[in-house]
């Protein structure tokens, strides 16, 4: 009985609410103190500054609950930050995560949200809702914080802020580049939101900023009396380690293994683990090193069009809200399959639905063709990505996202690779039958985590990627006619099968393979050129800054896998 009397008394004290609100407001900071790679002293400062500010802010009103309700956006942001920390185990809400909110389609969003609903619900029920209910109770109470109490804790907050600022100023001693916008929550999350808004504006203004651009592209060499067809297949969420072609213990790519004139790049990594950044790099001359030119230049589609090719894009994903959609609209023909009726607004077509449209484009004219096929690939929810006939590895239906369901998730993921193998082999068959001088290029935008090690990481687009998100499949196929017409280019691609490459090589390689000349083409990036240069591979950081991919925060587990799969990086 005494305990309940104490609780009742506690719930009628504004002083109690004040300290509870201070503690609740810095829970994300306390977690980040243990997850972020800050030197200890700077880590203390990263907690001390927001703690000091909240000590001062919560005494601005005689009832601290009033301040909490005024800070409702922060309460919601804190909840989102805790969900992120549960999913990825580190980092603040990144720029890419804010952008993903606007670039994901209904199918993707529903699949993800339905599987992390429990996490979101727990954070809401045990953090966000109690905070707001306590704030409501504080507002309703007649009692107020005394003037002396408010002055005392404002003064203490100011002193703590001064001490924390002194700690921050010691960053040169630790050889660490410390800044409020990068290292202190919620300032860093809010800066990322600001950065995302600015980037969205750049994406929205792409048509204006690139309107006057021209590749001045010309075709310098032609197949004699031969029609030329070049096909780029953009894959989704493919991991090279899961392809039988690359040495995976399961036979997930039986068709491609039997395909003649196929060259696969063994050491290929992506420059971003986000579709809205990695695919534009694939489709343009932009890369992690010069990403800003993305908004000034046009895509590979326009380069082929200027060189006299009829251009076609067939996409099985809703990408029209991003700059990718702007690139695809540059084509003579753009078939957006995400608008097709599938019986459910939340479901998408399987990738073999691309094949009839490809066949139609191959037969409707005798023009030279450049075709982009954007697949749904191995994007979660894996079980939805393939027909039942491809349930090869079973059980393959998981009822959620949990480490205990790793077997089902891996089985369904491997089935998506088997299905991708089938779709690619069908595309190659159609190109082979067309009796054209043809080349197909396939690469994935990024990989995926599937509870692979003791970190229990899942999905992609995390602020800090892993080996599993970086190492991607990258394949070229050449028709016999192409080999006959351009034997040197074919041999150069074969010669470079083992060299370290990134996704930014695709643009230059495809133009060079098609013998298209433009000042934008850099043959030192082209795998079909004898002037190809091996260089350090960069990753596009959250603020669009280039970072060597092995210096982006990879952990011991990642380096073990990089070494296992012979991925080249600078070993210090």
C-alpha positions in Angstrom: 0.0 0.0 0.0 2.9 2.3 0.8 4.3 1.7 -2.6 1.1 2.7 -4.4 0.9 5.9 -2.2 4.4 6.7 -3.3 3.5 6.2 -7.0 0.4 8.4 -6.6 2.4 11.1 -4.9 5.1 10.8 -7.7 2.5 11.2 -10.4 1.3 14.5 -8.8 4.8 16.1 -8.7 5.9 18.4 -11.5 9.5 17.9 -10.2 9.2 14.2 -10.9 7.9 14.8 -14.4 10.7 17.3 -15.1 13.4 14.7 -14.4 11.6 11.9 -16.2 11.2 14.1 -19.3 14.9 15.0 -19.2 15.8 11.3 -19.1 13.4 10.3 -21.8 14.6 13.1 -24.1 18.2 11.8 -24.1 17.6 8.1 -24.4 18.6 8.1 -28.1 21.8 10.0 -27.1 22.6 7.4 -24.4 22.2 4.5 -26.9 24.3 6.4 -29.5 27.0 6.9 -26.9 27.7 3.2 -27.0 27.1 2.6 -30.8 29.0 5.5 -32.4 32.8 5.4 -32.9 33.4 8.7 -31.0 36.4 9.0 -28.7 35.2 8.7 -25.1 35.5 12.3 -24.2 33.7 13.5 -27.3 31.1 10.8 -26.6 30.5 12.4 -23.2 30.1 15.7 -24.9 27.6 14.3 -27.4 25.4 13.3 -24.4 26.2 16.3 -22.2 25.2 19.0 -24.7 21.6 17.7 -25.4 21.2 16.9 -21.7 22.2 20.5 -20.8 19.9 22.0 -23.4 16.9 19.9 -22.2 17.6 20.8 -18.5 17.3 24.5 -19.6 14.4 24.1 -22.1 12.1 22.1 -19.8 12.1 24.9 -17.3 10.9 27.5 -19.8 7.3 26.7 -18.7 6.1 26.2 -15.1 4.6 22.8 -16.3 7.3 20.8 -18.2 4.5 18.9 -20.0 3.7 22.0 -22.0 7.3 22.1 -23.3 7.1 18.4 -24.2 4.0 19.0 -26.3 5.7 21.9 -28.0 8.5 19.5 -28.8 6.2 16.9 -30.3 8.2 16.7 -33.6 11.3 15.8 -31.5 9.4 13.1 -29.6 8.3 11.6 -32.9 11.9 11.9 -34.3 13.2 10.2 -31.2 10.9 7.3 -31.7 12.1 6.9 -35.3 15.7 7.1 -34.2 15.1 4.2 -31.7 13.5 2.1 -34.5 16.5 2.7 -36.6 18.9 1.7 -33.8 17.0 -1.5 -33.3 17.1 -2.3 -37.1 20.7 -1.4 -37.8 22.4 -1.2 -34.4 24.1 2.2 -35.1 24.0 5.6 -36.6 21.4 8.4 -36.7 18.6 8.8 -39.2 20.5 9.3 -42.5 19.7 11.6 -45.5 19.0 8.5 -47.5 16.4 7.3 -45.1 14.5 10.6 -45.3 14.7 10.4 -49.1 13.5 6.8 -49.1 10.3 7.9 -47.5 9.4 9.8 -50.8 10.9 7.4 -53.3 9.5 4.0 -52.1 6.3 2.7 -53.7 3.3 1.4 -51.9 4.3 -2.2 -52.5 7.8 -1.8 -51.1 6.6 0.3 -48.1 3.8 -2.1 -47.2 6.1 -5.1 -47.3 8.6 -3.5 -45.1 6.2 -1.8 -42.6 4.2 -5.0 -42.2 7.4 -6.8 -41.1 8.7 -4.2 -38.7 5.3 -3.3 -37.4 6.1 -5.0 -34.1 9.2 -2.9 -33.6 7.4 0.3 -34.4 4.5 -0.6 -32.1 6.9 -1.4 -29.2 8.7 1.9 -29.6 5.3 3.7 -29.7 3.8 1.8 -26.8 6.8 1.9 -24.5 8.4 5.3 -25.4 6.4 7.7 -27.5 2.9 7.1 -26.0 4.1 7.1 -22.3 6.0 10.3 -22.9 2.9 12.1 -24.3 0.6 10.7 -21.6 3.0 11.9 -18.9 3.1 15.3 -20.6 -0.7 15.4 -20.7 -0.8 14.6 -17.0 1.8 17.3 -16.3 -0.3 19.9 -18.1 -3.5 18.9 -16.2 -1.8 19.2 -12.8 -2.4 22.3 -10.8 1.0 22.2 -9.3 3.8 24.2 -11.0 7.5 24.2 -10.8 8.7 26.8 -8.5 10.7 29.8 -9.7 13.7 28.8 -7.6 13.7 25.3 -9.0 13.5 26.6 -12.5 16.4 29.1 -12.0 18.5 26.5 -10.2 18.2 23.9 -13.0 18.6 26.4 -15.8 21.8 27.5 -14.1 23.0 23.9 -13.8 22.1 23.2 -17.4 24.1 26.2 -18.5 27.1 25.0 -16.5 26.9 21.6 -18.0 26.6 23.1 -21.5 29.8 25.1 -20.8 31.7 22.0 -19.6 30.4 20.0 -22.6 31.5 22.7 -25.0 35.0 22.6 -23.5 35.1 18.8 -24.1 34.0 19.3 -27.7 36.9 21.8 -28.3 39.4 19.0 -27.4 38.7 17.1 -30.6 42.1 17.9 -32.2 43.7 15.9 -29.4 42.0 12.8 -30.7 42.7 13.4 -34.4 38.9 13.4 -34.9 36.9 15.9 -37.0 34.1 16.7 -34.6 31.1 18.8 -35.5 27.6 19.4 -34.0 25.9 18.7 -37.3 27.6 15.3 -37.7 28.1 14.0 -34.1 25.3 15.3 -31.8 21.8 14.1 -31.9 19.2 15.5 -32.8 21.2 18.2 -34.5 22.7 15.7 -36.9 19.3 14.1 -37.7 17.8 17.6 -38.4 20.8 18.5 -40.6 20.2 15.3 -42.5 16.6 16.3 -43.0 17.7 19.7 -44.3 20.1 18.0 -46.6 17.4 15.7 -47.9 15.0 18.5 -48.6 17.7 20.4 -50.6 18.5 17.2 -52.5 14.8 16.7 -53.3 14.7 20.2 -54.7 17.7 19.4 -56.9 16.0 16.2 -58.1 12.8 18.2 -58.8 14.7 20.8 -60.8 16.7 18.2 -62.9 14.8 19.0 -66.1 15.7 22.7 -65.8 19.3 22.3 -64.8 20.1 19.7 -67.5 17.9 21.2 -70.2 20.7 22.6 -72.3 23.0 19.7 -71.9 24.1 17.6 -74.9 26.6 14.7 -75.1 27.3 15.6 -78.8 27.4 11.8 -79.1 28.2 10.1 -82.4 28.6 6.5 -83.4 32.2 6.1 -84.6 32.1 2.5 -85.7 29.3 0.3 -87.0 28.7 -3.4 -87.5 28.8 -4.0 -91.2 25.3 -4.8 -92.5 24.3 -5.7 -89.0 21.6 -4.3 -86.7 23.0 -3.5 -83.2 21.1 -4.0 -80.0 22.4 -3.1 -76.5 20.5 -4.1 -73.4 21.1 -2.9 -69.9 19.4 -4.9 -67.1 19.3 -3.1 -63.8 19.0 -5.7 -61.0 17.7 -5.0 -57.5 19.2 -6.1 -54.2 21.5 -8.9 -55.6 24.4 -10.3 -53.6 27.2 -11.8 -55.7 27.9 -14.4 -52.9 24.5 -15.9 -53.6 25.1 -16.6 -57.2 26.3 -20.1 -58.2 28.2 -18.4 -61.0 30.4 -16.8 -58.3 31.0 -20.0 -56.4 27.9 -20.2 -54.1 27.4 -23.7 -52.8 23.8 -23.8 -54.1 23.2 -23.9 -57.8 21.3 -20.7 -58.2 22.4 -19.8 -61.7 22.3 -23.0 -63.8 21.3 -21.2 -67.0 23.9 -18.5 -66.9 26.6 -21.1 -66.2 25.8 -22.8 -69.5 25.6 -19.6 -71.5 28.4 -19.0 -74.0 30.2 -15.6 -74.3 29.3 -14.6 -70.7 31.8 -12.6 -68.7 31.2 -12.0 -65.0 33.1 -9.4 -63.0 34.3 -11.2 -59.8 35.3 -8.1 -57.8 32.5 -5.6 -58.3 31.2 -3.3 -55.5 28.4 -0.7 -55.5 29.0 2.9 -54.9 25.8 3.2 -52.7 23.4 0.9 -50.9 20.4 3.0 -51.9 18.6 2.6 -55.2 17.9 6.4 -55.5 21.7 6.9 -55.5 23.2 3.8 -57.0 21.0 3.6 -60.1 21.7 7.2 -61.2 25.4 6.4 -61.0 24.8 3.3 -63.2 22.8 5.4 -65.7 25.0 8.4 -65.9 28.6 9.7 -65.9 28.2 10.7 -62.3 30.0 8.7 -59.6 30.9 9.1 -55.9 33.8 11.2 -57.0 31.7 13.8 -59.0 28.1 13.2 -58.0 27.0 16.8 -58.4 27.2 16.5 -62.3 24.2 14.3 -62.0 22.0 17.4 -62.0 23.8 19.0 -64.9 24.0 16.2 -67.4 21.6 13.7 -68.9 21.6 9.9 -68.8 23.0 7.1 -70.9 19.6 6.9 -72.6 20.1 10.3 -74.1 23.7 9.5 -75.1 22.4 6.5 -77.2 19.6 8.5 -78.6 21.9 11.2 -79.8 24.0 8.5 -81.5 21.1 7.4 -83.5 19.7 4.6 -81.5 16.0 4.1 -80.8 15.8 4.0 -77.0 13.4 1.9 -74.9 12.9 1.7 -71.1 10.8 -1.0 -69.5 10.6 -0.7 -65.7 9.0 -3.1 -63.3 9.4 -0.7 -60.4 7.8 2.6 -59.6 10.7 4.9 -60.0 9.0 7.9 -61.5 9.2 10.0 -58.3 13.0 10.1 -58.3 15.7 11.3 -60.8 15.7 7.8 -62.1 12.2 8.4 -63.5 13.5 11.6 -65.2 16.3 9.5 -66.9 13.8 6.9 -68.1 11.5 9.5 -69.5 14.3 10.6 -71.8 13.7 7.4 -73.8 11.7 7.3 -77.0 9.5 4.6 -75.4 9.0 4.3 -71.7 6.8 1.4 -70.4 6.1 1.8 -66.7 4.9 -1.6 -65.6 4.3 -0.4 -62.1 1.1 1.2 -63.4 -0.3 -2.1 -64.7 -3.1 -3.7 -62.7 -2.0 -6.8 -60.7 -5.2 -7.4 -58.7 -3.8 -5.6 -55.7 -2.4 -2.1 -55.3 0.3 -3.6 -53.0 1.6 -6.3 -55.4 3.9 -6.0 -58.4 4.4 -8.1 -61.5 7.0 -10.8 -61.7 10.0 -9.9 -63.8 9.2 -12.3 -66.6 6.4 -9.9 -67.5 9.2 -7.8 -69.1 9.8 -10.4 -71.7 6.8 -9.9 -74.1 7.5 -6.2 -74.2 11.1 -6.8 -74.9 10.2 -9.2 -77.7 7.8 -6.7 -79.2 10.4 -4.0 -79.3 13.0 -6.3 -80.9 10.6 -7.1 -83.7 8.7 -3.9 -84.4 11.4 -2.2 -86.3 14.9 -2.6 -87.8 16.4 0.3 -85.9 19.5 0.0 -83.8 18.2 -0.3 -80.2 19.3 0.6 -76.7 17.0 -1.0 -74.1 17.0 -0.6 -70.3 15.1 -3.3 -68.3 14.7 -2.4 -64.7 13.7 -5.5 -62.7 12.2 -6.0 -59.2 15.0 -8.6 -58.7 15.5 -9.8 -55.1 13.9 -6.8 -53.4 12.1 -7.7 -50.1 9.6 -9.4 -49.7 11.5 -12.1 -51.4 8.7 -14.7 -51.5 6.6 -12.3 -53.6 9.4 -11.9 -56.3 9.0 -15.2 -58.1 6.3 -17.6 -59.3 5.5 -20.8 -57.2 7.4 -22.9 -59.8 10.6 -21.3 -58.5 10.1 -22.4 -54.9 13.2 -24.5 -55.3 14.6 -24.1 -51.8 12.0 -24.7 -49.1 10.6 -23.8 -46.6 10.6 -20.3 -48.2 7.8 -18.4 -46.6 8.6 -16.3 -43.6 5.9 -14.7 -41.5 8.2 -11.8 -40.4 11.7 -10.5 -40.1 13.5 -12.3 -37.3 16.8 -14.1 -37.0 14.9 -17.3 -36.1 13.5 -17.2 -39.6 16.9 -16.9 -41.3 16.4 -20.3 -43.0 13.1 -19.4 -44.7 14.4 -15.9 -45.6 17.6 -17.3 -47.2 15.7 -20.0 -49.0 13.3 -17.4 -50.5 16.2 -15.1 -51.3 18.0 -17.9 -53.1 14.8 -18.6 -55.1 14.8 -15.0 -56.3 18.3 -15.5 -57.7 17.2 -18.7 -59.5 14.4 -16.7 -61.0 16.7 -13.9 -62.0 18.9 -16.5 -63.7 15.9 -17.7 -65.6 14.8 -14.2 -66.6 18.3 -13.2 -67.8 18.7 -16.4 -69.8 15.3 -15.8 -71.5 16.4 -12.3 -72.4 19.7 -13.6 -73.8 17.7 -16.3 -75.8 15.6 -13.6 -77.4 18.7 -11.5 -78.3 20.4 -14.6 -79.7 17.4 -15.4 -81.9 17.3 -11.8 -83.2 20.5 -12.4 -85.2 21.8 -9.0 -84.3 25.1 -7.6 -83.1 23.9 -7.7 -79.4 25.4 -7.1 -75.9 23.6 -7.5 -72.6 24.9 -6.0 -69.4 23.5 -6.9 -66.0 24.4 -5.5 -62.6 22.6 -5.1 -59.3 22.2 -1.7 -57.6 23.3 -3.1 -54.2 23.2 -6.1 -52.0 21.4 -7.0 -48.8 21.9 -8.2 -45.2 20.0 -11.4 -44.2 21.0 -12.1 -40.6 24.4 -13.2 -41.9 26.5 -12.9 -38.7 26.2 -12.1 -35.0 25.2 -8.5 -35.7 21.8 -9.8 -37.0 21.6 -7.1 -39.6 18.8 -7.2 -42.1 17.8 -5.4 -45.4 19.8 -2.6 -47.0 20.1 1.2 -47.0 21.6 1.3 -43.6 23.7 4.4 -42.8 26.8 2.2 -42.5 26.7 -0.6 -45.2 28.2 -4.1 -44.8 30.1 -6.4 -47.1 26.8 -8.1 -47.9 25.4 -4.8 -49.2 28.5 -3.9 -51.2 29.5 -7.0 -53.3 27.3 -7.2 -56.3 26.9 -9.4 -59.4 28.0 -7.7 -62.6 27.7 -9.6 -65.9 28.2 -9.0 -69.7 27.0 -11.3 -72.5 28.0 -10.9 -76.2 26.4 -12.4 -79.3 28.5 -14.2 -81.8 27.9 -11.5 -84.3 29.2 -8.9 -81.8 32.3 -11.0 -81.2 32.9 -11.1 -85.0 32.4 -7.4 -85.5 34.2 -6.1 -82.5 36.6 -8.8 -81.3 38.9 -6.4 -79.5 36.2 -5.0 -77.2 35.0 -8.5 -76.3 38.6 -9.6 -75.5 39.2 -6.5 -73.3 36.1 -7.2 -71.2 37.2 -10.8 -70.8 40.7 -9.6 -69.8 39.2 -7.3 -67.1 37.0 -10.0 -65.5 39.2 -10.2 -62.4 40.0 -6.5 -61.9 38.3 -4.5 -59.1 35.4 -2.4 -60.5 32.5 -0.3 -59.3 29.1 0.5 -60.6 30.4 3.7 -62.1 32.1 1.7 -64.8 28.9 0.7 -66.5 28.1 4.1 -68.2 31.5 4.3 -69.8 31.7 0.6 -70.7 28.3 0.5 -72.5 29.1 3.6 -74.6 32.5 2.2 -75.5 31.1 -1.2 -76.3 28.6 0.5 -78.7 31.3 2.6 -80.3 29.7 5.8 -79.2 32.1 8.8 -78.9 31.4 11.8 -76.6 33.7 14.1 -74.5 31.8 12.7 -71.5 33.1 9.2 -72.1 36.2 8.4 -70.0 37.8 5.2 -71.5 39.9 4.7 -68.4 36.6 3.6 -66.7 35.6 1.3 -69.7 36.1 -2.4 -69.3 36.1 -2.8 -73.1 39.1 -0.4 -73.5 42.8 -1.2 -73.2 43.2 2.1 -71.4 41.1 0.9 -68.4 42.7 2.0 -65.2 42.4 0.2 -61.8 41.8 2.8 -59.1 40.6 3.1 -55.5 36.9 2.4 -55.3 34.8 5.1 -53.6 31.5 4.9 -51.8 29.0 7.8 -51.9 28.6 8.9 -48.3 25.4 10.1 -46.7 26.2 13.8 -47.6 27.2 12.8 -51.1 30.9 12.8 -50.3 33.3 10.2 -51.7 34.9 7.8 -49.2 37.0 4.7 -49.9 34.5 1.9 -49.5 36.7 0.1 -46.9 36.7 3.3 -44.7 33.0 3.8 -44.4 32.7 2.1 -41.0 33.0 -1.6 -42.0 33.5 -4.0 -39.1 35.7 -7.0 -38.5 33.0 -9.3 -39.8 32.9 -7.4 -43.1 36.7 -7.5 -43.7 36.6 -11.3 -43.1 34.1 -11.6 -45.9 36.0 -9.2 -48.2 39.0 -11.4 -47.8 37.0 -14.6 -48.3 35.7 -13.3 -51.6 39.0 -11.7 -52.7 37.6 -8.2 -52.8 40.5 -5.8 -53.2 41.0 -2.9 -50.7 43.8 -1.0 -49.2 45.1 -3.1 -46.2 46.8 -0.9 -43.7 
